[in-house]
Amino acid sequence: MLNSIIRHSLANRMAVIVIAGILLILGMILTLRTEVDIFPDLNAPTVVVMTEAPGMAPEEIEDPVLSVGPL
């Protein structure tokens, strides 16, 4: 199959050049229209953990969760 594609491309060089030119121009247009975010989001991601622990204070539950840290 690859040999037939190469053979067809060599037989139709002008079509290959025209298609490559069209793709190049479209790629340049899309690249120029793409918005670039200059200022990245520097906030650390946060996760809300909701749990129930009867008889324990919130601080007693919070300490083990915070000690795990980022994975």
C-alpha positions in Angstrom: 0.0 0.0 0.0 2.8 2.4 0.9 4.5 1.6 -2.5 1.3 2.6 -4.3 1.0 5.9 -2.4 4.7 6.7 -3.2 4.2 5.7 -6.9 1.0 7.8 -7.2 2.8 10.8 -5.5 5.7 10.6 -7.9 3.4 10.4 -10.9 1.4 13.4 -9.7 4.1 15.7 -8.3 2.2 18.9 -9.1 -0.9 17.8 -7.2 1.3 16.9 -4.2 3.0 20.3 -4.3 -0.4 22.1 -4.6 -1.9 20.1 -1.7 1.2 20.7 0.5 1.0 24.5 -0.3 -2.7 24.6 0.6 -2.0 22.8 3.9 0.9 25.1 4.6 -1.2 28.2 4.0 -4.1 26.9 6.1 -1.7 26.0 8.9 -0.2 29.5 8.9 -3.7 31.1 9.0 -4.8 28.9 11.9 -1.6 29.5 13.8 -2.0 33.3 13.5 -5.7 33.1 14.6 -4.9 30.9 17.7 -5.1 32.9 21.0 -2.1 32.6 23.3 -2.6 32.8 27.0 0.4 34.8 28.2 -0.4 34.7 31.9 -0.7 31.1 33.2 -2.9 30.3 36.1 -0.6 30.2 39.1 -3.2 29.3 41.7 -2.7 25.9 43.3 -5.5 23.5 42.6 -7.8 22.9 45.5 -9.9 19.9 46.5 -12.9 20.0 48.8 -13.0 16.8 51.0 -16.4 16.2 52.7 -16.4 13.6 55.4 -18.2 12.6 58.6 -16.3 11.6 61.7 -18.6 11.5 64.7 -17.0 12.4 68.0 -13.9 14.1 66.4 -13.1 17.7 66.1 -12.6 19.3 62.7 -8.9 19.9 63.4 -8.4 16.1 64.2 -9.8 15.2 60.8 -8.0 18.1 59.0 -4.5 17.2 60.1 -4.3 13.7 58.5 -5.8 14.9 55.3 -3.4 17.8 55.0 -0.3 15.7 55.9 -0.8 13.5 52.8 0.2 16.4 50.6 0.3 16.4 46.8 0.6 13.1 45.0 
